[in-house]
Amino acid sequence: MSDPRFAGRRVLIVEDESMIAMLLEDIITDLGCIVVACVATVADALASIEGDQLDAALLDVNLGSEQSYGIADVLGPRAVPYLFISGYGDRGIDPRYQGRPVLQKPFTADSIEQALSGILG
């Protein structure tokens, strides 16, 4: 299922539900991307951003008791494209981030492929 559009693209996954994180990692890898990190907290995501070159990031909005908006605030100025993942769709996104791509849970491999294609160009 590897796709030349995604070959070697370095992706950060931020998801606190382990089953969903593993599924995302499998799908992203099958597309041909390199998962640089799969983390569950804002602190771990920020550490990964500092230590790795990224082509894109997938950010679950709700990470336990915290939200991923602080990660988005760091990625934006670095011109790293990202999308939010939410069970609430667009209406679950803080108004400051309206217009950003949102992948709604539950998702499929096809919807992940389309969403990544949209942010990677």
Biopython code that builds the backbone (N, CA, C, O; Angstrom):
import numpy as np
from Bio.PDB.StructureBuilder import StructureBuilder

atoms = [
    (1, "MET", "N", (0.818, -1.196, 0.000)),
    (1, "MET", "CA", (0.000, 0.000, 0.000)),
    (1, "MET", "C", (0.862, 1.260, 0.000)),
    (1, "MET", "O", (0.336, 2.373, -0.017)),
    (2, "SER", "N", (2.194, 1.088, 0.019)),
    (2, "SER", "CA", (3.095, 2.234, 0.026)),
    (2, "SER", "C", (2.807, 3.137, -1.167)),
    (2, "SER", "O", (2.549, 2.668, -2.276)),
    (3, "ASP", "N", (2.857, 4.420, -0.917)),
    (3, "ASP", "CA", (2.507, 5.415, -1.918)),
    (3, "ASP", "C", (3.702, 6.345, -2.116)),
    (3, "ASP", "O", (4.195, 6.906, -1.138)),
    (4, "PRO", "N", (4.189, 6.528, -3.351)),
    (4, "PRO", "CA", (5.362, 7.371, -3.582)),
    (4, "PRO", "C", (5.198, 8.806, -3.088)),
    (4, "PRO", "O", (6.193, 9.468, -2.793)),
    (5, "ARG", "N", (3.958, 9.301, -2.990)),
    (5, "ARG", "CA", (3.739, 10.658, -2.479)),
    (5, "ARG", "C", (4.178, 10.796, -1.026)),
    (5, "ARG", "O", (4.506, 11.892, -0.572)),
    (6, "PHE", "N", (4.184, 9.684, -0.302)),
    (6, "PHE", "CA", (4.475, 9.715, 1.124)),
    (6, "PHE", "C", (5.834, 9.117, 1.482)),
    (6, "PHE", "O", (6.244, 9.157, 2.642)),
    (7, "ALA", "N", (6.525, 8.566, 0.498)),
    (7, "ALA", "CA", (7.774, 7.856, 0.769)),
    (7, "ALA", "C", (8.779, 8.729, 1.515)),
    (7, "ALA", "O", (9.176, 9.793, 1.038)),
    (8, "GLY", "N", (9.176, 8.264, 2.678)),
    (8, "GLY", "CA", (10.194, 8.955, 3.460)),
    (8, "GLY", "C", (9.718, 10.183, 4.212)),
    (8, "GLY", "O", (10.510, 10.813, 4.912)),
    (9, "ARG", "N", (8.454, 10.540, 4.090)),
    (9, "ARG", "CA", (7.942, 11.701, 4.823)),
    (9, "ARG", "C", (7.934, 11.397, 6.315)),
    (9, "ARG", "O", (7.499, 10.326, 6.738)),
    (10, "ARG", "N", (8.417, 12.344, 7.104)),
    (10, "ARG", "CA", (8.596, 12.146, 8.547)),
    (10, "ARG", "C", (7.416, 12.743, 9.305)),
    (10, "ARG", "O", (7.166, 13.947, 9.256)),
    (11, "VAL", "N", (6.693, 11.862, 10.010)),
    (11, "VAL", "CA", (5.437, 12.244, 10.638)),
    (11, "VAL", "C", (5.490, 12.010, 12.149)),
    (11, "VAL", "O", (5.961, 10.972, 12.612)),
    (12, "LEU", "N", (5.006, 12.977, 12.895)),
    (12, "LEU", "CA", (4.832, 12.872, 14.337)),
    (12, "LEU", "C", (3.367, 12.544, 14.612)),
    (12, "LEU", "O", (2.465, 13.190, 14.078)),
    (13, "ILE", "N", (3.140, 11.537, 15.447)),
    (13, "ILE", "CA", (1.785, 11.185, 15.872)),
    (13, "ILE", "C", (1.662, 11.517, 17.354)),
    (13, "ILE", "O", (2.483, 11.091, 18.165)),
    (14, "VAL", "N", (0.631, 12.280, 17.698)),
    (14, "VAL", "CA", (0.349, 12.610, 19.099)),
    (14, "VAL", "C", (-1.052, 12.084, 19.401)),
    (14, "VAL", "O", (-2.051, 12.662, 18.972)),
    (15, "GLU", "N", (-1.110, 10.986, 20.141)),
    (15, "GLU", "CA", (-2.377, 10.307, 20.442)),
    (15, "GLU", "C", (-2.212, 9.583, 21.768)),
    (15, "GLU", "O", (-1.259, 8.824, 21.946)),
    (16, "ASP", "N", (-3.133, 9.809, 22.700)),
    (16, "ASP", "CA", (-3.005, 9.209, 24.027)),
    (16, "ASP", "C", (-3.713, 7.871, 24.195)),
    (16, "ASP", "O", (-3.528, 7.211, 25.217)),
    (17, "GLU", "N", (-4.509, 7.457, 23.233)),
    (17, "GLU", "CA", (-5.158, 6.147, 23.303)),
    (17, "GLU", "C", (-4.285, 5.153, 22.545)),
    (17, "GLU", "O", (-4.127, 5.258, 21.328)),
    (18, "SER", "N", (-3.723, 4.195, 23.264)),
    (18, "SER", "CA", (-2.698, 3.325, 22.690)),
    (18, "SER", "C", (-3.176, 2.530, 21.475)),
    (18, "SER", "O", (-2.413, 2.366, 20.523)),
    (19, "MET", "N", (-4.399, 2.037, 21.480)),
    (19, "MET", "CA", (-4.891, 1.275, 20.328)),
    (19, "MET", "C", (-4.999, 2.171, 19.087)),
    (19, "MET", "O", (-4.649, 1.757, 17.982)),
    (20, "ILE", "N", (-5.480, 3.383, 19.280)),
    (20, "ILE", "CA", (-5.586, 4.314, 18.155)),
    (20, "ILE", "C", (-4.195, 4.719, 17.678)),
    (20, "ILE", "O", (-3.959, 4.834, 16.475)),
    (21, "ALA", "N", (-3.281, 4.934, 18.612)),
    (21, "ALA", "CA", (-1.905, 5.299, 18.252)),
    (21, "ALA", "C", (-1.257, 4.197, 17.417)),
    (21, "ALA", "O", (-0.601, 4.479, 16.414)),
    (22, "MET", "N", (-1.441, 2.948, 17.828)),
    (22, "MET", "CA", (-0.863, 1.823, 17.072)),
    (22, "MET", "C", (-1.481, 1.722, 15.680)),
    (22, "MET", "O", (-0.783, 1.455, 14.702)),
    (23, "LEU", "N", (-2.790, 1.935, 15.596)),
    (23, "LEU", "CA", (-3.463, 1.897, 14.300)),
    (23, "LEU", "C", (-2.933, 3.001, 13.388)),
    (23, "LEU", "O", (-2.616, 2.756, 12.224)),
    (24, "LEU", "N", (-2.839, 4.210, 13.923)),
    (24, "LEU", "CA", (-2.295, 5.324, 13.141)),
    (24, "LEU", "C", (-0.879, 5.018, 12.668)),
    (24, "LEU", "O", (-0.537, 5.243, 11.507)),
    (25, "GLU", "N", (-0.067, 4.508, 13.577)),
    (25, "GLU", "CA", (1.315, 4.196, 13.223)),
    (25, "GLU", "C", (1.381, 3.169, 12.102)),
    (25, "GLU", "O", (2.173, 3.319, 11.172)),
    (26, "ASP", "N", (0.556, 2.127, 12.180)),
    (26, "ASP", "CA", (0.529, 1.104, 11.124)),
    (26, "ASP", "C", (0.104, 1.704, 9.783)),
    (26, "ASP", "O", (0.726, 1.435, 8.755)),
    (27, "ILE", "N", (-0.938, 2.502, 9.794)),
    (27, "ILE", "CA", (-1.443, 3.088, 8.539)),
    (27, "ILE", "C", (-0.417, 4.045, 7.938)),
    (27, "ILE", "O", (-0.148, 4.005, 6.738)),
    (28, "ILE", "N", (0.150, 4.900, 8.776)),
    (28, "ILE", "CA", (1.133, 5.877, 8.302)),
    (28, "ILE", "C", (2.363, 5.168, 7.720)),
    (28, "ILE", "O", (2.889, 5.563, 6.680)),
    (29, "THR", "N", (2.801, 4.131, 8.403)),
    (29, "THR", "CA", (3.960, 3.358, 7.925)),
    (29, "THR", "C", (3.636, 2.640, 6.624)),
    (29, "THR", "O", (4.453, 2.616, 5.703)),
    (30, "ASP", "N", (2.439, 2.051, 6.546)),
    (30, "ASP", "CA", (2.023, 1.375, 5.316)),
    (30, "ASP", "C", (1.977, 2.323, 4.127)),
    (30, "ASP", "O", (2.200, 1.904, 2.990)),
    (31, "LEU", "N", (1.692, 3.588, 4.378)),
    (31, "LEU", "CA", (1.672, 4.575, 3.292)),
    (31, "LEU", "C", (3.082, 4.908, 2.794)),
    (31, "LEU", "O", (3.248, 5.467, 1.710)),
    (32, "GLY", "N", (4.091, 4.562, 3.591)),
    (32, "GLY", "CA", (5.468, 4.838, 3.198)),
    (32, "GLY", "C", (6.133, 5.918, 4.027)),
    (32, "GLY", "O", (7.300, 6.245, 3.807)),
    (33, "CYS", "N", (5.399, 6.473, 4.976)),
    (33, "CYS", "CA", (5.964, 7.509, 5.842)),
    (33, "CYS", "C", (6.849, 6.888, 6.920)),
    (33, "CYS", "O", (6.782, 5.690, 7.198)),
    (34, "ILE", "N", (7.662, 7.726, 7.503)),
    (34, "ILE", "CA", (8.471, 7.356, 8.661)),
    (34, "ILE", "C", (7.823, 8.012, 9.874)),
    (34, "ILE", "O", (7.667, 9.233, 9.914)),
    (35, "VAL", "N", (7.451, 7.212, 10.854)),
    (35, "VAL", "CA", (6.893, 7.765, 12.095)),
    (35, "VAL", "C", (8.085, 8.098, 12.985)),
    (35, "VAL", "O", (8.748, 7.202, 13.507)),
    (36, "VAL", "N", (8.352, 9.388, 13.154)),
    (36, "VAL", "CA", (9.516, 9.806, 13.954)),
    (36, "VAL", "C", (9.268, 9.595, 15.435)),
    (36, "VAL", "O", (10.198, 9.329, 16.197)),
    (37, "ALA", "N", (8.004, 9.714, 15.845)),
    (37, "ALA", "CA", (7.631, 9.456, 17.231)),
    (37, "ALA", "C", (6.126, 9.295, 17.295)),
    (37, "ALA", "O", (5.376, 9.877, 16.512)),
    (38, "CYS", "N", (5.714, 8.488, 18.254)),
    (38, "CYS", "CA", (4.300, 8.323, 18.555)),
    (38, "CYS", "C", (4.193, 8.555, 20.056)),
    (38, "CYS", "O", (4.555, 7.692, 20.856)),
    (39, "VAL", "N", (3.691, 9.730, 20.429)),
    (39, "VAL", "CA", (3.715, 10.164, 21.824)),
    (39, "VAL", "C", (2.306, 10.467, 22.320)),
    (39, "VAL", "O", (1.371, 10.621, 21.534)),
    (40, "ALA", "N", (2.178, 10.548, 23.653)),
    (40, "ALA", "CA", (0.855, 10.713, 24.246)),
    (40, "ALA", "C", (0.692, 11.989, 25.060)),
    (40, "ALA", "O", (-0.386, 12.242, 25.599)),
    (41, "THR", "N", (1.751, 12.801, 25.158)),
    (41, "THR", "CA", (1.660, 14.021, 25.965)),
    (41, "THR", "C", (2.219, 15.217, 25.201)),
    (41, "THR", "O", (2.985, 15.071, 24.249)),
    (42, "VAL", "N", (1.818, 16.389, 25.642)),
    (42, "VAL", "CA", (2.321, 17.624, 25.040)),
    (42, "VAL", "C", (3.833, 17.716, 25.253)),
    (42, "VAL", "O", (4.564, 18.060, 24.325)),
    (43, "ALA", "N", (4.304, 17.416, 26.449)),
    (43, "ALA", "CA", (5.741, 17.511, 26.745)),
    (43, "ALA", "C", (6.564, 16.592, 25.847)),
    (43, "ALA", "O", (7.609, 16.998, 25.339)),
    (44, "ASP", "N", (6.104, 15.364, 25.649)),
    (44, "ASP", "CA", (6.838, 14.440, 24.785)),
    (44, "ASP", "C", (6.804, 14.902, 23.326)),
    (44, "ASP", "O", (7.785, 14.751, 22.599)),
    (45, "ALA", "N", (5.682, 15.459, 22.909)),
    (45, "ALA", "CA", (5.586, 15.972, 21.541)),
    (45, "ALA", "C", (6.547, 17.135, 21.336)),
    (45, "ALA", "O", (7.243, 17.195, 20.322)),
    (46, "LEU", "N", (6.590, 18.060, 22.294)),
    (46, "LEU", "CA", (7.484, 19.213, 22.170)),
    (46, "LEU", "C", (8.947, 18.770, 22.152)),
    (46, "LEU", "O", (9.756, 19.344, 21.423)),
    (47, "ALA", "N", (9.293, 17.761, 22.940)),
    (47, "ALA", "CA", (10.660, 17.229, 22.932)),
    (47, "ALA", "C", (10.981, 16.616, 21.575)),
    (47, "ALA", "O", (12.091, 16.773, 21.066)),
    (48, "SER", "N", (10.025, 15.928, 20.996)),
    (48, "SER", "CA", (10.242, 15.319, 19.685)),
    (48, "SER", "C", (10.407, 16.378, 18.599)),
    (48, "SER", "O", (11.229, 16.230, 17.695)),
    (49, "ILE", "N", (9.623, 17.442, 18.698)),
    (49, "ILE", "CA", (9.725, 18.533, 17.717)),
    (49, "ILE", "C", (11.120, 19.150, 17.772)),
    (49, "ILE", "O", (11.698, 19.476, 16.735)),
    (50, "GLU", "N", (11.652, 19.306, 18.957)),
    (50, "GLU", "CA", (12.989, 19.884, 19.115)),
    (50, "GLU", "C", (14.073, 18.961, 18.581)),
    (50, "GLU", "O", (15.100, 19.424, 18.086)),
    (51, "GLY", "N", (13.846, 17.648, 18.683)),
    (51, "GLY", "CA", (14.892, 16.699, 18.337)),
    (51, "GLY", "C", (14.811, 16.105, 16.952)),
    (51, "GLY", "O", (15.758, 15.451, 16.514)),
    (52, "ASP", "N", (13.711, 16.311, 16.245)),
    (52, "ASP", "CA", (13.514, 15.651, 14.957)),
    (52, "ASP", "C", (13.072, 16.640, 13.887)),
    (52, "ASP", "O", (12.426, 17.648, 14.172)),
    (53, "GLN", "N", (13.437, 16.324, 12.655)),
    (53, "GLN", "CA", (12.917, 17.070, 11.512)),
    (53, "GLN", "C", (11.586, 16.436, 11.130)),
    (53, "GLN", "O", (11.494, 15.217, 10.987)),
    (54, "LEU", "N", (10.565, 17.252, 10.967)),
    (54, "LEU", "CA", (9.230, 16.749, 10.672)),
    (54, "LEU", "C", (8.713, 17.288, 9.349)),
    (54, "LEU", "O", (8.999, 18.419, 8.959)),
    (55, "ASP", "N", (7.939, 16.441, 8.668)),
    (55, "ASP", "CA", (7.230, 16.873, 7.473)),
    (55, "ASP", "C", (5.759, 17.121, 7.761)),
    (55, "ASP", "O", (5.096, 17.862, 7.035)),
    (56, "ALA", "N", (5.240, 16.496, 8.834)),
    (56, "ALA", "CA", (3.825, 16.647, 9.185)),
    (56, "ALA", "C", (3.596, 16.100, 10.587)),
    (56, "ALA", "O", (4.420, 15.369, 11.136)),
    (57, "ALA", "N", (2.446, 16.479, 11.151)),
    (57, "ALA", "CA", (2.065, 15.970, 12.470)),
    (57, "ALA", "C", (0.564, 15.740, 12.521)),
    (57, "ALA", "O", (-0.218, 16.487, 11.933)),
    (58, "LEU", "N", (0.178, 14.690, 13.238)),
    (58, "LEU", "CA", (-1.214, 14.383, 13.505)),
    (58, "LEU", "C", (-1.425, 14.560, 14.993)),
    (58, "LEU", "O", (-0.784, 13.880, 15.794)),
    (59, "LEU", "N", (-2.317, 15.468, 15.377)),
    (59, "LEU", "CA", (-2.487, 15.845, 16.769)),
    (59, "LEU", "C", (-3.884, 15.517, 17.275)),
    (59, "LEU", "O", (-4.861, 16.143, 16.863)),
    (60, "ASP", "N", (-3.981, 14.538, 18.165)),
    (60, "ASP", "CA", (-5.237, 14.310, 18.854)),
    (60, "ASP", "C", (-5.495, 15.543, 19.710)),
    (60, "ASP", "O", (-4.598, 15.987, 20.427)),
    (61, "VAL", "N", (-6.681, 16.097, 19.654)),
    (61, "VAL", "CA", (-6.968, 17.331, 20.384)),
    (61, "VAL", "C", (-6.907, 17.100, 21.885)),
    (61, "VAL", "O", (-6.224, 17.833, 22.599)),
    (62, "ASN", "N", (-7.614, 16.090, 22.367)),
    (62, "ASN", "CA", (-7.694, 15.834, 23.808)),
    (62, "ASN", "C", (-6.721, 14.743, 24.215)),
    (62, "ASN", "O", (-6.850, 13.587, 23.815)),
    (63, "LEU", "N", (-5.755, 15.133, 25.011)),
    (63, "LEU", "CA", (-4.729, 14.215, 25.506)),
    (63, "LEU", "C", (-4.877, 14.093, 27.019)),
    (63, "LEU", "O", (-4.143, 14.727, 27.777)),
    (64, "GLY", "N", (-5.819, 13.284, 27.443)),
    (64, "GLY", "CA", (-6.067, 13.169, 28.876)),
    (64, "GLY", "C", (-6.533, 14.492, 29.436)),
    (64, "GLY", "O", (-7.588, 14.999, 29.056)),
    (65, "SER", "N", (-5.744, 15.054, 30.343)),
    (65, "SER", "CA", (-6.126, 16.310, 30.992)),
    (65, "SER", "C", (-5.590, 17.542, 30.262)),
    (65, "SER", "O", (-5.764, 18.661, 30.744)),
    (66, "GLU", "N", (-4.949, 17.360, 29.123)),
    (66, "GLU", "CA", (-4.409, 18.498, 28.368)),
    (66, "GLU", "C", (-4.883, 18.441, 26.922)),
    (66, "GLU", "O", (-5.428, 17.437, 26.464)),
    (67, "GLN", "N", (-4.660, 19.539, 26.220)),
    (67, "GLN", "CA", (-5.004, 19.603, 24.806)),
    (67, "GLN", "C", (-3.756, 19.899, 23.988)),
    (67, "GLN", "O", (-2.761, 20.400, 24.512)),
    (68, "SER", "N", (-3.819, 19.585, 22.706)),
    (68, "SER", "CA", (-2.632, 19.653, 21.845)),
    (68, "SER", "C", (-2.401, 21.015, 21.195)),
    (68, "SER", "O", (-1.527, 21.131, 20.336)),
    (69, "TYR", "N", (-3.143, 22.035, 21.567)),
    (69, "TYR", "CA", (-3.002, 23.330, 20.908)),
    (69, "TYR", "C", (-1.614, 23.940, 21.086)),
    (69, "TYR", "O", (-1.128, 24.634, 20.193)),
    (70, "GLY", "N", (-0.975, 23.692, 22.219)),
    (70, "GLY", "CA", (0.387, 24.196, 22.428)),
    (70, "GLY", "C", (1.370, 23.596, 21.436)),
    (70, "GLY", "O", (2.344, 24.246, 21.055)),
    (71, "ILE", "N", (1.124, 22.367, 21.018)),
    (71, "ILE", "CA", (1.970, 21.720, 19.999)),
    (71, "ILE", "C", (1.752, 22.427, 18.663)),
    (71, "ILE", "O", (2.708, 22.744, 17.955)),
    (72, "ALA", "N", (0.494, 22.669, 18.330)),
    (72, "ALA", "CA", (0.170, 23.373, 17.081)),
    (72, "ALA", "C", (0.825, 24.748, 17.047)),
    (72, "ALA", "O", (1.284, 25.200, 15.997)),
    (73, "ASP", "N", (0.867, 25.411, 18.201)),
    (73, "ASP", "CA", (1.473, 26.747, 18.272)),
    (73, "ASP", "C", (2.970, 26.725, 17.994)),
    (73, "ASP", "O", (3.532, 27.725, 17.547)),
    (74, "VAL", "N", (3.617, 25.603, 18.253)),
    (74, "VAL", "CA", (5.046, 25.461, 17.968)),
    (74, "VAL", "C", (5.256, 25.045, 16.511)),
    (74, "VAL", "O", (6.197, 25.499, 15.860)),
    (75, "LEU", "N", (4.382, 24.187, 16.008)),
    (75, "LEU", "CA", (4.529, 23.709, 14.623)),
    (75, "LEU", "C", (4.260, 24.804, 13.597)),
    (75, "LEU", "O", (4.943, 24.880, 12.576)),
    (76, "GLY", "N", (3.275, 25.646, 13.860)),
    (76, "GLY", "CA", (2.884, 26.696, 12.912)),
    (76, "GLY", "C", (4.036, 27.575, 12.464)),
    (76, "GLY", "O", (4.280, 27.685, 11.263)),
    (77, "PRO", "N", (4.758, 28.208, 13.389)),
    (77, "PRO", "CA", (5.875, 29.068, 12.989)),
    (77, "PRO", "C", (7.016, 28.318, 12.292)),
    (77, "PRO", "O", (7.815, 28.921, 11.576)),
    (78, "ARG", "N", (7.083, 27.025, 12.504)),
    (78, "ARG", "CA", (8.118, 26.210, 11.852)),
    (78, "ARG", "C", (7.672, 25.712, 10.481)),
    (78, "ARG", "O", (8.410, 25.003, 9.798)),
    (79, "ALA", "N", (6.459, 26.089, 10.088)),
    (79, "ALA", "CA", (5.887, 25.696, 8.793)),
    (79, "ALA", "C", (5.766, 24.187, 8.645)),
    (79, "ALA", "O", (5.913, 23.646, 7.549)),
    (80, "VAL", "N", (5.497, 23.511, 9.763)),
    (80, "VAL", "CA", (5.241, 22.067, 9.725)),
    (80, "VAL", "C", (3.725, 21.887, 9.630)),
    (80, "VAL", "O", (3.001, 22.274, 10.547)),
    (81, "PRO", "N", (3.243, 21.308, 8.542)),
    (81, "PRO", "CA", (1.798, 21.122, 8.416)),
    (81, "PRO", "C", (1.295, 20.093, 9.427)),
    (81, "PRO", "O", (1.971, 19.110, 9.731)),
    (82, "TYR", "N", (0.099, 20.345, 9.933)),
    (82, "TYR", "CA", (-0.478, 19.426, 10.902)),
    (82, "TYR", "C", (-1.981, 19.379, 10.726)),
    (82, "TYR", "O", (-2.589, 20.255, 10.111)),
    (83, "LEU", "N", (-2.560, 18.329, 11.284)),
    (83, "LEU", "CA", (-4.003, 18.232, 11.335)),
    (83, "LEU", "C", (-4.400, 17.766, 12.723)),
    (83, "LEU", "O", (-3.626, 17.120, 13.429)),
    (84, "PHE", "N", (-5.620, 18.106, 13.097)),
    (84, "PHE", "CA", (-6.155, 17.673, 14.374)),
    (84, "PHE", "C", (-6.956, 16.396, 14.187)),
    (84, "PHE", "O", (-7.543, 16.164, 13.130)),
    (85, "ILE", "N", (-6.972, 15.579, 15.217)),
    (85, "ILE", "CA", (-7.800, 14.382, 15.258)),
    (85, "ILE", "C", (-8.767, 14.569, 16.418)),
    (85, "ILE", "O", (-8.356, 14.876, 17.537)),
    (86, "SER", "N", (-10.058, 14.382, 16.143)),
    (86, "SER", "CA", (-11.056, 14.600, 17.187)),
    (86, "SER", "C", (-12.281, 13.737, 16.949)),
    (86, "SER", "O", (-12.704, 13.532, 15.811)),
    (87, "GLY", "N", (-12.836, 13.244, 18.020)),
    (87, "GLY", "CA", (-14.094, 12.520, 17.928)),
    (87, "GLY", "C", (-15.274, 13.448, 17.722)),
    (87, "GLY", "O", (-16.378, 12.998, 17.416)),
    (88, "TYR", "N", (-15.046, 14.750, 17.889)),
    (88, "TYR", "CA", (-16.111, 15.740, 17.757)),
    (88, "TYR", "C", (-16.082, 16.468, 16.419)),
    (88, "TYR", "O", (-16.913, 17.341, 16.169)),
    (89, "GLY", "N", (-15.130, 16.114, 15.561)),
    (89, "GLY", "CA", (-15.031, 16.784, 14.269)),
    (89, "GLY", "C", (-14.664, 18.247, 14.415)),
    (89, "GLY", "O", (-14.028, 18.633, 15.396)),
    (90, "ASP", "N", (-15.056, 19.061, 13.456)),
    (90, "ASP", "CA", (-14.743, 20.496, 13.450)),
    (90, "ASP", "C", (-15.272, 21.223, 14.685)),
    (90, "ASP", "O", (-14.634, 22.151, 15.183)),
    (91, "ARG", "N", (-16.422, 20.806, 15.172)),
    (91, "ARG", "CA", (-17.020, 21.528, 16.301)),
    (91, "ARG", "C", (-16.265, 21.290, 17.610)),
    (91, "ARG", "O", (-16.529, 21.968, 18.603)),
    (92, "GLY", "N", (-15.333, 20.340, 17.625)),
    (92, "GLY", "CA", (-14.537, 20.090, 18.816)),
    (92, "GLY", "C", (-13.233, 20.864, 18.840)),
    (92, "GLY", "O", (-12.405, 20.656, 19.727)),
    (93, "ILE", "N", (-13.041, 21.755, 17.874)),
    (93, "ILE", "CA", (-11.785, 22.499, 17.742)),
    (93, "ILE", "C", (-11.962, 23.909, 18.297)),
    (93, "ILE", "O", (-12.970, 24.572, 18.051)),
    (94, "ASP", "N", (-10.969, 24.345, 19.043)),
    (94, "ASP", "CA", (-10.951, 25.713, 19.581)),
    (94, "ASP", "C", (-11.126, 26.693, 18.411)),
    (94, "ASP", "O", (-10.507, 26.510, 17.363)),
    (95, "PRO", "N", (-11.949, 27.719, 18.575)),
    (95, "PRO", "CA", (-12.198, 28.667, 17.478)),
    (95, "PRO", "C", (-10.928, 29.284, 16.880)),
    (95, "PRO", "O", (-10.920, 29.651, 15.705)),
    (96, "ARG", "N", (-9.866, 29.403, 17.666)),
    (96, "ARG", "CA", (-8.623, 29.971, 17.132)),
    (96, "ARG", "C", (-8.027, 29.103, 16.020)),
    (96, "ARG", "O", (-7.216, 29.581, 15.227)),
    (97, "TYR", "N", (-8.425, 27.837, 15.964)),
    (97, "TYR", "CA", (-7.847, 26.906, 14.997)),
    (97, "TYR", "C", (-8.862, 26.463, 13.951)),
    (97, "TYR", "O", (-8.617, 25.508, 13.213)),
    (98, "GLN", "N", (-9.994, 27.146, 13.883)),
    (98, "GLN", "CA", (-10.985, 26.829, 12.867)),
    (98, "GLN", "C", (-10.357, 26.993, 11.496)),
    (98, "GLN", "O", (-9.581, 27.919, 11.263)),
    (99, "GLY", "N", (-10.690, 26.109, 10.612)),
    (99, "GLY", "CA", (-10.124, 26.145, 9.276)),
    (99, "GLY", "C", (-8.946, 25.199, 9.120)),
    (99, "GLY", "O", (-8.546, 24.895, 7.997)),
    (100, "ARG", "N", (-8.386, 24.731, 10.224)),
    (100, "ARG", "CA", (-7.325, 23.730, 10.161)),
    (100, "ARG", "C", (-7.951, 22.381, 9.828)),
    (100, "ARG", "O", (-9.089, 22.121, 10.220)),
    (101, "PRO", "N", (-7.235, 21.522, 9.116)),
    (101, "PRO", "CA", (-7.787, 20.204, 8.796)),
    (101, "PRO", "C", (-8.061, 19.389, 10.059)),
    (101, "PRO", "O", (-7.280, 19.399, 11.010)),
    (102, "VAL", "N", (-9.194, 18.684, 10.039)),
    (102, "VAL", "CA", (-9.590, 17.835, 11.159)),
    (102, "VAL", "C", (-9.948, 16.453, 10.619)),
    (102, "VAL", "O", (-10.746, 16.321, 9.691)),
    (103, "LEU", "N", (-9.355, 15.448, 11.207)),
    (103, "LEU", "CA", (-9.683, 14.058, 10.901)),
    (103, "LEU", "C", (-10.592, 13.583, 12.021)),
    (103, "LEU", "O", (-10.195, 13.555, 13.186)),
    (104, "GLN", "N", (-11.805, 13.213, 11.666)),
    (104, "GLN", "CA", (-12.773, 12.822, 12.688)),
    (104, "GLN", "C", (-12.657, 11.341, 13.004)),
    (104, "GLN", "O", (-12.558, 10.504, 12.107)),
    (105, "LYS", "N", (-12.671, 11.033, 14.301)),
    (105, "LYS", "CA", (-12.735, 9.640, 14.751)),
    (105, "LYS", "C", (-14.190, 9.190, 14.686)),
    (105, "LYS", "O", (-15.078, 9.995, 14.965)),
    (106, "PRO", "N", (-14.467, 7.959, 14.335)),
    (106, "PRO", "CA", (-13.510, 6.964, 13.866)),
    (106, "PRO", "C", (-13.094, 7.267, 12.429)),
    (106, "PRO", "O", (-13.869, 7.811, 11.642)),
    (107, "PHE", "N", (-11.869, 6.907, 12.108)),
    (107, "PHE", "CA", (-11.336, 7.170, 10.776)),
    (107, "PHE", "C", (-11.013, 5.853, 10.089)),
    (107, "PHE", "O", (-11.024, 4.787, 10.706)),
    (108, "THR", "N", (-10.728, 5.953, 8.804)),
    (108, "THR", "CA", (-10.325, 4.796, 8.016)),
    (108, "THR", "C", (-8.939, 5.059, 7.447)),
    (108, "THR", "O", (-8.446, 6.186, 7.487)),
    (109, "ALA", "N", (-8.321, 4.023, 6.922)),
    (109, "ALA", "CA", (-7.022, 4.194, 6.271)),
    (109, "ALA", "C", (-7.142, 5.176, 5.109)),
    (109, "ALA", "O", (-6.247, 5.990, 4.885)),
    (110, "ASP", "N", (-8.249, 5.098, 4.372)),
    (110, "ASP", "CA", (-8.460, 6.015, 3.244)),
    (110, "ASP", "C", (-8.585, 7.462, 3.711)),
    (110, "ASP", "O", (-8.048, 8.366, 3.071)),
    (111, "SER", "N", (-9.291, 7.689, 4.824)),
    (111, "SER", "CA", (-9.443, 9.070, 5.296)),
    (111, "SER", "C", (-8.118, 9.619, 5.809)),
    (111, "SER", "O", (-7.854, 10.815, 5.684)),
    (112, "ILE", "N", (-7.289, 8.768, 6.380)),
    (112, "ILE", "CA", (-5.952, 9.208, 6.821)),
    (112, "ILE", "C", (-5.105, 9.543, 5.602)),
    (112, "ILE", "O", (-4.407, 10.557, 5.592)),
    (113, "GLU", "N", (-5.161, 8.708, 4.584)),
    (113, "GLU", "CA", (-4.406, 8.971, 3.358)),
    (113, "GLU", "C", (-4.830, 10.299, 2.737)),
    (113, "GLU", "O", (-3.978, 11.096, 2.343)),
    (114, "GLN", "N", (-6.132, 10.543, 2.646)),
    (114, "GLN", "CA", (-6.623, 11.796, 2.082)),
    (114, "GLN", "C", (-6.206, 12.996, 2.924)),
    (114, "GLN", "O", (-5.810, 14.031, 2.387)),
    (115, "ALA", "N", (-6.296, 12.856, 4.238)),
    (115, "ALA", "CA", (-5.937, 13.962, 5.128)),
    (115, "ALA", "C", (-4.442, 14.285, 5.022)),
    (115, "ALA", "O", (-4.060, 15.454, 4.958)),
    (116, "LEU", "N", (-3.608, 13.253, 5.003)),
    (116, "LEU", "CA", (-2.161, 13.478, 4.861)),
    (116, "LEU", "C", (-1.843, 14.094, 3.512)),
    (116, "LEU", "O", (-1.026, 15.009, 3.418)),
    (117, "SER", "N", (-2.478, 13.600, 2.483)),
    (117, "SER", "CA", (-2.258, 14.163, 1.148)),
    (117, "SER", "C", (-2.620, 15.649, 1.134)),
    (117, "SER", "O", (-1.942, 16.457, 0.499)),
    (118, "GLY", "N", (-3.688, 15.994, 1.836)),
    (118, "GLY", "CA", (-4.118, 17.389, 1.893)),
    (118, "GLY", "C", (-3.123, 18.310, 2.572)),
    (118, "GLY", "O", (-2.939, 19.446, 2.137)),
    (119, "ILE", "N", (-2.470, 17.836, 3.643)),
    (119, "ILE", "CA", (-1.542, 18.728, 4.331)),
    (119, "ILE", "C", (-0.136, 18.670, 3.760)),
    (119, "ILE", "O", (0.638, 19.613, 3.925)),
    (120, "LEU", "N", (0.206, 17.574, 3.090)),
    (120, "LEU", "CA", (1.544, 17.467, 2.514)),
    (120, "LEU", "C", (1.608, 18.014, 1.085)),
    (120, "LEU", "O", (2.694, 18.257, 0.558)),
    (121, "GLY", "N", (0.458, 18.205, 0.470)),
    (121, "GLY", "CA", (0.448, 18.790, -0.863)),
    (121, "GLY", "C", (0.680, 17.805, -1.964)),
    (121, "GLY", "O", (0.694, 18.181, -3.136)),
]
sb = StructureBuilder()
sb.init_structure("model")
sb.init_model(0)
sb.init_chain("A")
sb.init_seg("    ")
for serial, (resi, resn, name, xyz) in enumerate(atoms, 1):
    if name == "N":
        sb.init_residue(resn, " ", resi, " ")
    sb.init_atom(name, np.array(xyz, "f"), 0.0, 1.0, " ", f" {name:<3s}", serial, name[0])
structure = sb.get_structure()
